[in-house]
Amino acid sequence: MTESSAPPPSPPEHAPAPAEARSPAGGPECADMPPPARAARPRESRIERAILYLLAMVFLALGIIGVFVPGLPTTVFILMAAWAAARSSPRLHQWLRRHRLFGPMLVNWEAGGYVSRKAKRSASLAMLACMLVMAVFRPPVWAMILAASCMAGVAIWLWQRPEPPAGR
């Protein structure tokens, strides 16, 4: 084998990856490498993080309103707020996780998509109450069918979610 056709020596494991092997975010693309010692900068740009933070605040506001307004879902908006906050504001995300009302729900969801039986019952009763209100106010038939179908789909999906393990 001649010198020109010999493969280049591989760099030691502690050496940084060459620039051409790095992802656009600056880190190596090798999945088996340990994470960096300090937290990596989020992939989103400042504008994207600002938009996600704004969405997190809007979703949080809607979730809080949903606590008091029947028919407006709280859980879905809090989950969306946590998703957006995790990508834009670690501080807001941690605040949500530590919140006495929203925290347990978020921790259960992030741990494995768990939904407590109490949350399932509450959501089911709220959907039933909405159906009763619709029956009293008699919206057009198509609206009643659409709403009932959506609520039935959500209820089926919700009751199929696993419950948190004992002790959570």
Secondary structure, DSSP 8 states (H G I E B T S, - for coil): --GGGS------TTS---GGGB-TTSSB--TTS---SS----SS-HHHHHHHHHHHHHHHHHHHHHHHSTTS-SHHHHHHHHHHHHHH-HHHHHHHHH-TTTHHHHHHHHHHS---HHHHHHHHHHHHHHHHHHHHH---HHHHHHHHHHHHHHHHHHHHS----TT-
